[in-house]
Amino acid sequence: MSKSIEATIDRIEEDICVFILENNEKLILPIGKLPTGCKQGDVVILTIEKSKGKTEERENLAKDVLNEILNED
């Protein structure tokens, strides 16, 4: 399941974009994450989605590393 939030591009600086969210909080993201053609003042929809597969991969990696550490002689 994903969640979306409306955000306005407040400004674009060198390699970052500053968004103002619906609740007036700021969010900073790399400019490379913007769709082509976005500019200051544009309203965008930001979507956040949980990646079950990636979460499981990272959990497995953490378990493997921990097992390696605990099993070293």
Secondary structure as the mmCIF struct_conf table of DSSP 4:
data_model
#
loop_
_struct_conf.conf_type_id
_struct_conf.id
_struct_conf.beg_label_comp_id
_struct_conf.beg_label_asym_id
_struct_conf.beg_label_seq_id
_struct_conf.end_label_comp_id
_struct_conf.end_label_asym_id
_struct_conf.end_label_seq_id
STRN STRN1 SER A 2 GLU A 13
TURN_TY1_P TURN_TY1_P1 GLU A 14 ASP A 15
STRN STRN2 ILE A 16 LEU A 21
TURN_TY1_P TURN_TY1_P2 GLU A 22 ASN A 23
BEND BEND1 ASN A 24 ASN A 24
STRN STRN3 LYS A 26 PRO A 30
HELX_RH_3T_P HELX_RH_3T_P1 ILE A 31 LYS A 33
BEND BEND2 LEU A 34 LEU A 34
HELX_LH_PP_P HELX_LH_PP_P1 PRO A 35 PRO A 35
TURN_TY1_P TURN_TY1_P3 THR A 36 GLY A 37
TURN_TY1_P TURN_TY1_P4 GLN A 40 GLY A 41
STRN STRN4 VAL A 43 GLU A 49
HELX_RH_AL_P HELX_RH_AL_P1 LYS A 52 ASN A 71
#
